[in-house]
Amino acid sequence: MPILSKEDARSILEKVMSFSTADECSANLSGYEGGNIRYARNTVSTSGAESNYSLSVTCAFGKKTGSASINEFDDASLKRTVARAEELAKLAPENPEYVSVLGPQEYKASKTFKARTAAMAPEDRTKVAEASIVPCAEKGLVAAGFMEDYNSFNSIMNSKGLFAYNRSTSVDFSVTVRTEDGTGSGYALRDYNDFSNLDAGKATNIAIRKAMGSKDAKAIEPGKYTVILEPAASVGLIRNMMWSFGARGADEGRSFLAKKGGGNRLGEQMFDPRVTIYTDPFDAKVPTSPWSGNGLARKKTTWIEKGVVKNMYYSRYWAEQKGVDPVPGPSNLIMVGGSASLADMIKSTKKGILVTRTWYIRSVDPQTLLYTGLTRDGTFYIEDGELKFPVKNFRFNESPVIMLNNIEELGKPQRINGRMIPPMKIRDFNFTSLSDAI
């Protein structure tokens, strides 16, 4: 089944609305086509293509709602799906937080679709794998990687006349390179809307250098160190922090943005003045859908400006309770950086650690935003402005709130996981124990 055009999606959704007898009806119609290639031990192991299409219908009678979904779009199937959603709604208890669906909205176009990515063929994926495997094999290293690409659409409609449609493409590439004896490891990750921007060979060479440089790592004592965090090392902490920017959690005393005695910390200086983080669905480097899942229009939103909390996100229900406008949660994240290069940061460091990647990040205390996690795939000791030797990996216990108050230098933001994050130099990063993992 081909990707549905805006007109075809509208036609199906209009039928859904016409079949409903509920007080309110909303529907989400989406689909994608994509492909992937996977390799391990310098050999392609799998290559595939996939496609999937789904229609989800939600009907409401008063504050009672029911939902049903299907992936067949003939009239009979659509009627059965609407009838099932209405049947479930009548059986459901009332939802005291139900908010009526939105009326028509205006959306600015976002450049999430790239024709080159939509036109990808198996030959393109094979060339990506080849560009990654060959240099590793030539150096006696072992590569394992995965690339997947998607061409997709998403559309919504409701019984009040709202309709939205968006096309998007994406390509994600990651590679881990190990030395043959398994004592050195390097990693690289790249993601784009436009396949033309992907240079798998260049990314793999970065992973190669890290793998060769991290061989035979030495153990050093854990403790508080000055660290230089590459974007792959800090993105998980910053992403998790921004997921905690909900006003309701703060107002109810459940998050780090809660104020002692009640209320939230909107307008307070909580971070280093160099910290500015915003979202912009129309950013050329990290575009995203111009509307959220319920149809609320997204716009450029500054969450932290010069260290001050400027906005929190509000669900439509919580906004109604507080008498404010609803604000969709962060989509992409863009953190303003500085002018220092990674080499500059290393050169200016008397004693510290370069962390190229973190993983397995888990929450310890949501009210202080304390997280624990591990370094991996290349961690290096810095002394007198030079990388001296690789070190064994660490477990860390750290809060991004504290981390973003201990900034020494920031570099130029780089795209990672659909976000723009700068490399950063941080003092007093807390490593609690060693890890034998590579």
DOFIKE-807426 format. One record per atom (N, C-alpha, C): z, y, x. Coordinates in steps of 0.02 Angstrom, whole numbers, padded with zeros to 5 digits, always signed. Layout:
BEGIN
ZYX...
//
This chain:
BEGIN
+00000-00060+00042+00000+00000+00000+00000+00062+00044-00046+00109+00035-00049+00169+00078+00009+00216+00062+00022+00262+00109+00071+00315+00097+00049+00356+00036+00094+00366-00010+00076+00402-00071+00069+00477-00057+00017+00506-00085+00007+00578-00081+00058+00613-00126+00062+00679-00119+00106+00718-00162+00087+00710-00235+00023+00709-00249-00001+00702-00318+00016+00633-00347+00006+00581-00307+00021+00513-00330+00095+00503-00341+00136+00530-00296+00209+00525-00305+00231+00562-00367+00203+00621-00378+00220+00659-00438+00202+00621-00501+00144+00589-00501+00122+00552-00560+00170+00495-00578+00192+00457-00528+00239+00402-00541+00306+00429-00566+00330+00482-00535+00395+00509-00554+00393+00541-00624+00337+00570-00642+00331+00598-00709+00334+00543-00762+00304+00485-00746+00310+00428-00792+00382+00407-00800+00418+00404-00745+00489+00385-00748+00527+00432-00794+00516+00497-00786+00550+00546-00829+00533+00536-00902+00469+00520-00916+00447+00512-00985+00477+00450-01018+00496+00400-00978+00524+00339-01006+00599+00344-01020+00631+00397-00996+00704+00402-01002+00724+00436-01067+00778+00410-01097+00808+00441-01157+00878+00467-01141+00897+00465-01077+00964+00487-01056+00970+00562-01060+01033+00586-01056+01044+00658-01054+01011+00689-00993+01017+00654-00937+00985+00676-00875+00959+00616-00838+00904+00627-00801+00875+00573-00761+00851+00603-00696+00862+00568-00641+00836+00588-00576+00810+00526-00541+00760+00536-00497+00729+00479-00464+00709+00499-00393+00713+00451-00349+00692+00459-00279+00639+00406-00264+00581+00427-00243+00526+00383-00226+00509+00393-00153+00513+00340-00113+00500+00347-00041+00464+00285-00015+00435+00293+00043+00400+00237+00074+00383+00252+00146+00369+00199+00183+00350+00207+00253+00306+00150+00276+00267+00165+00326+00229+00115+00364+00247+00125+00437+00253+00072+00474+00271+00080+00544+00256+00019+00585+00267+00026+00649+00256-00029+00695+00306-00027+00752+00311-00081+00789+00359-00083+00844+00336-00132+00897+00365-00123+00956+00354-00170+01011+00418-00176+01050+00436-00237+01068+00498-00250+01105+00482-00291+01167+00515-00275+01222+00505-00315+01283+00572-00326+01318+00577-00381+01354+00637-00399+01391+00616-00441+01451+00653-00435+01506+00637-00470+01568+00563-00459+01587+00542-00397+01578+00474-00375+01597+00418-00410+01558+00434-00434+01498+00385-00470+01458+00392-00449+01385+00336-00435+01352+00338-00419+01281+00361-00481+01243+00411-00471+01200+00439-00527+01162+00419-00525+01089+00413-00465+01060+00392-00460+00990+00351-00397+00981+00307-00400+00932+00268-00342+00911+00255-00349+00837+00266-00296+00799+00259-00305+00727+00241-00241+00691+00225-00250+00628+00211-00194+00584+00251-00205+00520+00270-00151+00488+00309-00156+00426+00292-00099+00379+00304-00112+00316+00296-00060+00265+00344-00075+00209+00368-00023+00178+00416-00032+00123+00413+00029+00078+00420+00017+00013+00418+00071-00036+00474+00058-00086+00505+00110-00109+00563+00101-00153+00568+00159-00202+00587+00142-00262+00602+00191-00314+00673+00180-00338+00713+00231-00336+00781+00228-00362+00788+00277-00420+00816+00254-00475+00822+00294-00536+00896+00298-00555+00919+00359-00568+00988+00369-00592+00986+00405-00659+01020+00377-00708+01023+00406-00775+01095+00424-00792+01103+00476-00831+01170+00499-00849+01175+00512-00924+01229+00488-00953+01249+00506-01021+01316+00541-01014+01316+00607-01021+01377+00644-01007+01393+00637-00933+01454+00613-00919+01475+00603-00850+01473+00529-00831+01439+00489-00869+01432+00417-00855+01363+00406-00825+01359+00375-00766+01295+00366-00732+01283+00293-00713+01219+00277-00709+01199+00211-00686+01135+00216-00646+01125+00172-00598+01067+00174-00555+01034+00106-00550+00968+00106-00541+00930+00045-00530+00873+00061-00484+00849+00012-00447+00794+00023-00400+00744-00033-00404+00683-00018-00380+00628-00066-00384+00575-00046-00333+00530-00094-00317+00475-00077-00272+00407-00096-00302+00406-00098-00369+00343-00107-00405+00334-00047-00452+00272-00021-00456+00264+00043-00490+00216+00041-00549+00203-00018-00577+00164-00021-00639+00208+00003-00696+00178+00021-00752+00215+00052-00807+00271+00007-00833+00257-00058-00838+00307-00104-00865+00369-00107-00820+00357-00108-00754+00413-00111-00706+00452-00046-00707+00418+00010-00714+00453+00074-00717+00496+00078-00779+00470+00055-00835+00509+00056-00898+00571+00013-00892+00564-00047-00862+00622-00092-00854+00675-00061-00809+00653-00027-00757+00701+00004-00710+00740+00060-00744+00705+00103-00781+00739+00157-00817+00787+00128-00869+00765+00077-00905+00807+00047-00956+00870+00016-00925+00862-00014-00866+00920-00044-00832+00969+00010-00810+00944+00065-00783+00987+00120-00762+01025+00148-00822+00992+00155-00878+01025+00181-00938+01076+00132-00965+01060+00069-00962+01108+00018-00985+01172+00020-00943+01164+00025-00877+01222+00027-00833+01262+00092-00844+01227+00147-00857+01262+00210-00869+01307+00206-00930+01284+00174-00982+01323+00169-01044+01385+00125-01034+01381+00079-00985+01438+00035-00972+01487+00064-00922+01467+00115-00885+01507+00142-00831+01563+00187-00857+01618+00192-00819+01669+00242-00836+01644+00312-00819+01675+00362-00846+01655+00430-00830+01672+00447-00757+01627+00483-00726+01640+00508-00658+01664+00580-00664+01728+00593-00650+01754+00661-00660+01723+00713-00613+01688+00690-00560+01658+00736-00513+01582+00741-00522+01558+00715-00577+01486+00720-00588+01464+00792-00599+01410+00811-00567+01382+00878-00574+01311+00872-00599+01293+00911-00648+01226+00908-00678+01173+00917-00625+01115+00886-00634+01061+00890-00585+01035+00962-00579+01006+00976-00522+00979+01043-00508+00916+01056-00548+00903+01120-00562+00839+01141-00590+00788+01150-00534+00729+01175-00550+00676+01183-00500+00699+01225-00441+00678+01205-00381+00695+01239-00319+00632+01259-00281+00639+01307-00236+00584+01326-00192+00599+01301-00122+00549+01270-00091+00558+01241-00024+00506+01268+00024+00529+01288+00082+00485+01308+00135+00460+01245+00171+00396+01243+00191+00368+01184+00224+00397+01176+00294+00410+01112+00312+00435+01096+00379+00383+01050+00413+00371+01061+00477+00319+01025+00513+00344+00958+00540+00364+00915+00494+00390+00849+00514+00335+00797+00522+00275+00812+00499+00220+00763+00501+00171+00780+00557+00154+00728+00597+00105+00735+00649+00053+00679+00642-00010+00699+00635-00064+00651+00621-00071+00600+00677-00059+00621+00740-00067+00574+00795-00018+00515+00789+00042+00529+00767+00091+00475+00758+00072+00430+00700+00049+00460+00646+00029+00421+00587-00030+00375+00603-00070+00393+00653-00130+00354+00670-00117+00302+00723-00055+00291+00742-00041+00244+00797-00064+00173+00780-00088+00140+00832-00115+00072+00825-00078+00026+00874-00085-00041+00866-00052-00088+00912-00069-00074+00985-00129-00051+00998-00149-00036+01067-00106+00019+01098-00087+00068+01057-00044+00122+01082+00024+00094+01103+00051+00050+01063+00116+00021+01079+00112-00022+01141+00058-00058+01149+00049-00100+01208+00047-00058+01271+00014+00000+01268+00011+00044+01327+00079+00072+01344+00121+00085+01294+00189+00108+01307+00228+00055+01344+00225-00007+01321+00260-00062+01354+00234-00071+01425+00169-00068+01434+00140-00076+01501+00164-00021+01548+00164+00041+01524+00185+00097+01566+00258+00091+01588+00298+00053+01550+00368+00044+01566+00380-00018+01608+00346-00072+01593+00357-00136+01627+00330-00135+01699+00270-00111+01708+00236-00116+01773+00276-00084+01830+00299-00021+01824+00337+00007+01880+00402-00030+01895+00432-00059+01844+00494-00098+01855+00478-00162+01893+00427-00197+01872+00407-00260+01905+00388-00248+01978+00354-00192+01990+00332-00177+02058+00391-00164+02105+00447-00143+02077+00507-00128+02118+00558-00184+02115+00541-00240+02085+00587-00296+02081+00645-00284+02034+00633-00241+01984+00684-00226+01933+00666-00259+01867+00713-00261+01822+00704-00295+01758+00710-00244+01701+00657-00239+01660+00656-00191+01605+00664-00225+01538+00701-00192+01494+00706-00212+01424+00701-00149+01382+00653-00148+01335+00644-00087+01297+00620-00099+01226+00619-00046+01188+00598-00051+01118+00567+00015+01097+00511+00012+01063+00481+00072+01035+00462+00058+00963+00476+00105+00918+00456+00099+00849+00431+00166+00824+00382+00163+00779+00354+00224+00751+00349+00218+00676+00355+00275+00642+00353+00276+00569+00310+00333+00543+00275+00319+00489+00239+00367+00450+00267+00361+00379+00300+00412+00354+00338+00404+00292+00332+00464+00246+00353+00453+00184+00358+00507+00136+00421+00499+00095+00445+00553+00067+00502+00551+00022+00491+00602-00032+00506+00583-00094+00497+00630-00150+00552+00619-00201+00569+00673-00236+00620+00670-00288+00597+00710-00349+00623+00691-00407+00609+00727-00469+00668+00716-00515+00681+00765-00559+00731+00754-00610+00708+00784-00677+00747+00771-00728+00728+00790-00796+00735+00864-00809+00761+00902-00762+00764+00975-00769+00704+01010-00736+00657+00971-00710+00597+01000-00682+00595+01007-00607+00646+00983-00572+00644+00986-00499+00595+00935-00472+00556+00953-00422+00512+00907-00387+00507+00928-00314+00512+00879-00269+00505+00892-00198+00470+00834-00165+00431+00850-00113+00393+00798-00077+00388+00818-00004+00397+00770+00040+00392+00785+00112+00363+00725+00149+00317+00739+00195+00290+00688+00240+00322+00697+00308+00334+00641+00343+00362+00646+00410+00339+00587+00452+00341+00597+00517+00325+00544+00565+00379+00545+00619+00386+00488+00652+00435+00484+00707+00415+00429+00755+00434+00438+00817+00426+00385+00868+00489+00385+00910+00518+00326+00920+00580+00318+00958+00569+00267+01013+00587+00285+01074+00578+00241+01132+00642+00238+01172+00663+00178+01192+00720+00171+01236+00707+00115+01285+00733+00122+01345+00725+00070+01396+00788+00065+01439+00808+00004+01453+00863-00010+01500+00833-00047+01559+00846-00023+01619+00822-00054+01680+00881-00080+01719+00878-00143+01739+00931-00173+01778+00904-00198+01846+00947-00198+01895+00930-00231+01958+00933-00307+01946+00898-00344+01988+00894-00417+01978+00962-00451+01980+01008-00424+02021+01074-00454+02026+01121-00430+01970+01097-00385+01928+01136-00362+01871+01191-00313+01887+01193-00286+01948+01248-00240+01965+01229-00167+01956+01165-00152+01944+01144-00084+01933+01107-00078+01867+01117-00022+01831+01086-00014+01766+01069+00060+01754+01011+00072+01725+00991+00139+01705+00960+00139+01637+00963+00195+01603+00941+00199+01533+00904+00264+01522+00854+00262+01478+00819+00323+01456+00802+00317+01383+00806+00372+01347+00793+00375+01275+00749+00435+01261+00697+00425+01221+00654+00480+01200+00638+00472+01126+00637+00528+01089+00617+00526+01019+00579+00590+01003+00526+00583+00963+00483+00639+00945+00454+00629+00875+00431+00682+00845+00389+00676+00786+00317+00662+00806+00298+00686+00865+00229+00682+00890+00225+00632+00947+00189+00578+00937+00180+00526+00988+00149+00555+01052+00110+00608+01046+00077+00638+01104+00128+00662+01156+00189+00675+01135+00240+00700+01181+00274+00646+01221+00263+00583+01203+00298+00528+01236+00264+00509+01302+00301+00511+01356+00278+00486+01421+00325+00430+01441+00309+00369+01422+00353+00312+01433+00363+00298+01507+00309+00309+01547+00315+00298+01619+00364+00345+01651+00362+00408+01632+00408+00458+01660+00480+00442+01641+00490+00425+01577+00558+00408+01555+00584+00346+01591+00540+00296+01601+00561+00235+01635+00579+00249+01707+00543+00293+01740+00559+00310+01810+00628+00340+01817+00650+00378+01766+00718+00404+01767+00768+00346+01763+00755+00298+01719+00799+00240+01713+00798+00199+01777+00740+00195+01809+00735+00158+01873+00779+00189+01926+00776+00255+01933+00817+00288+01983+00892+00278+01970+00911+00279+01907+00981+00268+01890+01002+00196+01905+00959+00149+01889+00975+00079+01902+00984+00066+01977+00937+00090+02017+00940+00080+02089+00999+00116+02120+01015+00176+02093+01070+00215+02120+01138+00190+02100+01142+00152+02044+01208+00130+02019+01227+00060+02042+01188+00030+02086+01202-00038+02110+01266-00039+02151+01305-00092+02141+01367-00103+02179+01416-00045+02171+01432-00029+02110+01477+00027+02095+01548+00013+02121+01581+00066+02141+01650+00061+02166+01699+00081+02111+01758+00053+02114+01810+00071+02067+01850+00130+02094+01861+00181+02052+01905+00236+02070+01957+00243+02014+02010+00277+02030+02065+00283+01981+02043+00324+01921+02060+00301+01861+02048+00343+01802+02095+00403+01803+02079+00452+01762+02119+00513+01760+02077+00570+01732+02099+00631+01741+02062+00688+01717+02017+00714+01773+01951+00718+01758+01902+00738+01808+01858+00793+01779+01830+00834+01824+01773+00875+01805+01714+00828+01796+01679+00834+01740+01622+00790+01727+01560+00831+01713+01504+00802+01732+01439+00829+01711+01411+00779+01662+01400+00801+01601+01377+00757+01547+01303+00770+01533+01261+00719+01545+01193+00725+01522+01192+00723+01446+01138+00746+01413+01138+00748+01339+01153+00680+01307+01131+00625+01338+01145+00559+01309+01219+00541+01314+01256+00578+01354+01328+00565+01361+01369+00604+01311+01344+00662+01289+01384+00705+01245+01361+00706+01173+01299+00684+01160+01272+00691+01092+01313+00655+01040+01340+00596+01057+01380+00559+01008+01444+00595+00988+01477+00626+01037+01538+00663+01022+01524+00725+00980+01471+00761+00997+01455+00822+00960+01430+00805+00890+01389+00753+00884+01365+00732+00818+01424+00713+00773+01470+00674+00798+01528+00654+00758+01570+00713+00738+01577+00762+00782+01615+00821+00766+01583+00859+00707+01517+00866+00709+01484+00903+00656+01485+00866+00589+01489+00801+00591+01498+00763+00528+01565+00779+00496+01612+00807+00534+01679+00823+00509+01684+00896+00487+01628+00930+00477+01628+01000+00458+01629+01011+00382+01648+00960+00345+01651+00967+00273+01711+01009+00251+01698+01054+00204+01751+01099+00180+01804+01060+00142+01784+01010+00104+01833+00974+00063+01885+00939+00106+01862+00904+00158+01910+00870+00202+01959+00919+00233+01933+00978+00251+01977+01029+00280+02026+01057+00228+02000+01072+00168+02042+01101+00116+02097+01053+00094+02082+00988+00098+02131+00937+00077+02174+00913+00135+02167+00944+00193+02211+00928+00249+02193+00865+00287+02131+00842+00280+02113+00778+00310+02071+00784+00374+02055+00844+00396+02011+00851+00454+02039+00900+00505+02006+00903+00563+02028+00949+00615+02020+01022+00596+01982+01035+00542+01972+01103+00519+02024+01123+00466+02073+01079+00454+02126+01096+00406+02174+01146+00438+02197+01192+00398+02244+01242+00421+02315+01223+00401+02361+01229+00447+02430+01214+00431+02454+01258+00374+02483+01227+00324+02506+01265+00266+02454+01270+00211+02394+01241+00224+02342+01242+00173+02282+01284+00192+02225+01267+00162+02164+01304+00177+02128+01276+00238+02076+01311+00259+02037+01288+00316+02031+01342+00369+01998+01325+00423+01997+01369+00482+01931+01407+00489+01898+01418+00433+01837+01458+00434+01852+01527+00462+01810+01549+00509+01819+01615+00539+01863+01616+00601+01892+01558+00619+01936+01556+00678+01897+01540+00741+01921+01566+00797+01894+01550+00863+01925+01483+00884+01883+01431+00885+01908+01364+00902+01876+01335+00965+01825+01369+00991+01787+01342+01048+01774+01397+01099+01752+01376+01157+01731+01423+01209+01678+01471+01180+01680+01535+01198+01632+01584+01171+01559+01567+01186+01547+01522+01233+01478+01502+01247+01451+01450+01198+01493+01426+01154+01473+01373+01107+01444+01403+01044+01379+01391+01033+01346+01408+00970+01306+01347+00949+01318+01324+00888+01283+01265+00861+01257+01282+00792+01193+01268+00781+01163+01281+00716+01115+01226+00697+01094+01225+00635+01042+01180+00611+00985+01223+00585+00924+01198+00595+00865+01233+00572+00811+01181+00556+00799+01165+00492+00750+01114+00475+00679+01132+00495+00667+01195+00512+00600+01218+00529+00590+01228+00604+00639+01207+00643+00632+01212+00716+00573+01170+00740+00533+01198+00785+00472+01164+00806+00486+01100+00845+00542+01097+00881+00556+01038+00923+00593+00983+00885+00633+01000+00837+00671+00950+00798+00667+00965+00723+00607+00965+00695+00601+00980+00624+00630+00924+00581+00653+00941+00522+00679+00892+00476+00661+00912+00405+00678+00870+00357+00660+00883+00287+00689+00949+00263+00651+00988+00224+00675+01053+00200+00724+01047+00142+00740+00986+00121+00788+00978+00066+00832+00918+00079+00892+00921+00052+00940+00866+00059+00928+00815+00004+00967+00761+00005+00955+00705-00040+00957+00722-00114+00997+00771-00134+01001+00790-00204+00954+00847-00223+00912+00868-00174+00863+00920-00187+00884+00989-00168+00944+00997-00142+00967+01063-00122+00927+01086-00061+00899+01146-00064+00858+01172-00010+00899+01183+00053+00872+01161+00109+00904+01174+00173+00876+01239+00202+00917+01271+00242+00896+01331+00277+00932+01333+00344+00911+01378+00387+00945+01385+00451+01017+01404+00439+01063+01366+00468+01135+01377+00458+01171+01374+00524+01209+01426+00539+01250+01427+00600+01319+01401+00583+01340+01348+00617+01405+01317+00604+01458+01346+00651+01439+01354+00714+01485+01384+00764+01446+01440+00798+01474+01499+00800+01441+01555+00833+01489+01586+00884+01470+01581+00948+01511+01607+01002+01583+01582+00996+01589+01518+00979+01654+01486+00975+01690+01491+00909+01663+01531+00863+01696+01543+00798+01665+01498+00744+01707+01466+00704+01683+01425+00648+01654+01472+00595+01588+01467+00584+01554+01514+00539+01538+01484+00471+01529+01418+00468+01512+01385+00404+01540+01315+00402+01551+01291+00341+01566+01221+00328+01520+01199+00271+01509+01133+00267+01465+01111+00213+01505+01094+00151+01475+01112+00093+01506+01102+00028+01462+01059-00016+01489+01005-00042+01453+00968-00094+01447+01012-00155+01403+00996-00200+01395+01036-00260+01460+01035-00302+01493+00978-00303+01556+00974-00340+01609+01019-00309+01618+01014-00243+01672+01052-00211+01656+01127-00213+01592+01144-00207+01573+01214-00212+01590+01242-00281+01579+01201-00331+01595+01222-00400+01670+01233-00408+01709+01189-00377+01782+01196-00381+01807+01260-00346+01773+01278-00292+01794+01335-00252+01758+01400-00269+01710+01397-00315+01674+01457-00335+01629+01485-00281+01599+01441-00241+01553+01463-00188+01486+01426-00196+01437+01446-00157+01373+01412-00158+01377+01347-00119+01344+01294-00143+01344+01231-00105+01305+01240-00040+01325+01203+00011+01293+01205+00077+01280+01133+00099+01217+01114+00109+01203+01045+00132+01234+01033+00201+01251+00970+00215+01278+00953+00280+01227+00960+00335+01249+00959+00398+01203+00967+00455+01149+00913+00455+01087+00934+00466+01032+00887+00472+01017+00876+00545+00975+00919+00574+00969+00918+00647+01025+00961+00676+01038+00957+00740+01088+00999+00772+01056+01031+00833+01067+01095+00842+01040+01130+00900+01098+01169+00931+01114+01149+00993+01168+01183+01029+01136+01229+01081+01154+01291+01079+01128+01340+01127+01155+01322+01196+01112+01324+01246+01131+01306+01314+01134+01365+01361+01127+01350+01425+01128+01401+01476+01070+01392+01524+01076+01420+01583+01021+01420+01631+01031+01371+01689+01089+01339+01695+01103+01295+01751+01062+01230+01746+01035+01208+01801+01001+01143+01803+01053+01090+01820+01035+01027+01810+01081+00973+01827+01097+00975+01901+01046+00990+01942+01057+00994+02015+01106+01051+02031+01100+01107+01995+01146+01163+02006+01218+01143+01991+01227+01107+01936+01294+01086+01916+01324+01039+01969+01284+00993+01993+01309+00946+02044+01327+00985+02108+01284+01030+02127+01295+01068+02189+01358+01110+02187+01376+01134+02127+01435+01177+02120+01500+01138+02108+01496+01071+02111+01554+01030+02096+01587+01004+02160+01650+01022+02170+01687+01000+02228+01705+00926+02223+01729+00907+02165+01747+00837+02153+01738+00823+02079+01700+00772+02062+01689+00759+01991+01649+00696+01980+01626+00687+01918+01590+00626+01899+01530+00645+01856+01473+00616+01871+01413+00623+01829+01411+00565+01780+01410+00581+01715+01405+00530+01663+01337+00536+01630+01297+00483+01634+01229+00486+01607+01224+00461+01536+01273+00421+01514+01270+00394+01446+01339+00372+01424+01355+00381+01360+01415+00352+01330+01395+00310+01270+01439+00265+01250+01423+00223+01192+01488+00197+01161+01481+00162+01105+01537+00132+01068+01592+00183+01055+01572+00241+01032+01620+00295+01017+01653+00282+00949+01718+00283+00948+01756+00269+00887+01811+00321+00878+01828+00335+00815+01879+00384+00799+01948+00355+00812+01991+00396+00841+02062+00379+00851+02106+00419+00803+02092+00485+00798+02132+00528+00755+02087+00582+00725+02069+00576+00660+02024+00625+00630+02052+00695+00626+02118+00702+00627+02148+00768+00620+02148+00808+00685+02142+00773+00741+02132+00808+00805+02063+00796+00833+02024+00755+00798+01957+00735+00818+01957+00699+00885+02007+00658+00897+02011+00619+00958+01967+00557+00952+01924+00546+01001+01880+00488+01003+01892+00447+01066+01876+00383+01062+01875+00341+01120+01805+00311+01128+01786+00297+01190+01720+00269+01202+01714+00248+01275+01654+00228+01294+01642+00202+01361+01581+00235+01393+01583+00242+01459+01523+00262+01495+01482+00199+01510+01418+00208+01526+01377+00150+01544+01311+00173+01576+01275+00126+01606+01207+00136+01631+01202+00192+01682+01249+00195+01727+01245+00243+01782+01297+00298+01778+01352+00288+01816+01406+00337+01821+01418+00348+01895+01422+00412+01917+01419+00427+01988+01475+00476+02008+01502+00465+02069+01554+00508+02096+01521+00566+02134+01546+00627+02122+01520+00687+02154+01574+00714+02202+01554+00732+02262+01599+00762+02309+01561+00813+02351+01591+00873+02356+01561+00927+02396+01487+00939+02377+01474+00938+02311+01408+00956+02287+01355+00903+02294+01375+00841+02308+01326+00787+02316+01348+00724+02279+01299+00685+02255+01315+00619+02227+01331+00572+02285+01392+00548+02289+01414+00508+02346+01403+00434+02336+01421+00408+02277+01413+00336+02264+01423+00323+02189+01396+00266+02166+01408+00247+02096+01479+00222+02086+01506+00234+02026+01573+00211+02011+01571+00166+01950+01622+00122+01947+01628+00079+01889+01639+00121+01826+01619+00093+01770+01623+00131+01708+01695+00139+01684+01704+00190+01642+01770+00208+01617+01772+00202+01541+01832+00192+01515+01848+00208+01445+01877+00279+01445+01858+00318+01395+01885+00385+01390+01918+00395+01322+01967+00439+01320+01997+00465+01259+01990+00540+01262+01947+00568+01218+01933+00639+01223+01914+00666+01155+01930+00729+01144+01910+00764+01083+01855+00813+01100+01800+00814+01060+01748+00864+01074+01773+00936+01065+01827+00945+01026+01856+01012+01019+01885+01034+01086+01922+00990+01119+01949+01006+01185+01892+01012+01236+01845+00965+01232+01788+00965+01278+01750+01031+01276+01739+01057+01216+01701+01119+01208+01744+01182+01219+01807+01172+01238+01849+01227+01262+01856+01225+01338+01830+01173+01370+01836+01164+01442+01769+01170+01478+01723+01208+01450+01656+01215+01478+01658+01256+01542+01622+01232+01593+01612+01271+01653+01540+01296+01658+01491+01252+01641+01421+01272+01643+01382+01235+01589+01327+01266+01567+01282+01235+01519+01211+01239+01546+01171+01188+01530+01101+01187+01550+01055+01197+01491+00991+01184+01502+00940+01194+01451+00942+01136+01401+00944+01151+01336+00947+01097+01285+00887+01051+01289+00899+00987+01276+00847+00936+01276+00851+00897+01210+00794+00874+01185+00794+00835+01124+00821+00765+01137+00868+00744+01095+00894+00677+01098+00920+00657+01029+00896+00601+01003+00916+00578+00936+00905+00631+00882+00849+00667+00886+00834+00717+00836+00876+00780+00840+00909+00790+00898+00952+00848+00908+00934+00881+00974+00955+00944+00983+00945+00980+01046+01013+00992+01077+01026+00958+01133+01092+00960+01165+01083+00977+01239+01120+01024+01266+01114+01040+01337+01156+00995+01381+01136+00984+01443+01184+00954+01490+01241+01003+01499+01300+00977+01513+01358+01022+01518+01407+00999+01571+01439+01046+01602+01491+01032+01651+01557+01049+01619+01603+01000+01618+01666+01005+01582+01724+00989+01629+01777+01027+01627+01835+01012+01668+01885+00969+01628+01925+00931+01664+01981+00893+01637+01961+00843+01582+01905+00809+01591+01884+00757+01544+01929+00696+01557+01953+00665+01504+02007+00616+01510+01982+00544+01511+01979+00513+01571+01964+00441+01577+02030+00403+01580+02035+00352+01537+02100+00319+01530+02105+00251+01565+02048+00218+01575+02049+00152+01608+01980+00135+01633+01974+00081+01672+01910+00058+01699+01880+00006+01653+01814-00001+01657+01777-00052+01620+01733-00090+01668+01733-00156+01662+01691-00197+01706+01619-00201+01682+01605-00176+01623+01537-00179+01598+01491-00136+01640+01426-00155+01642+01377-00117+01680+01347-00062+01637
//
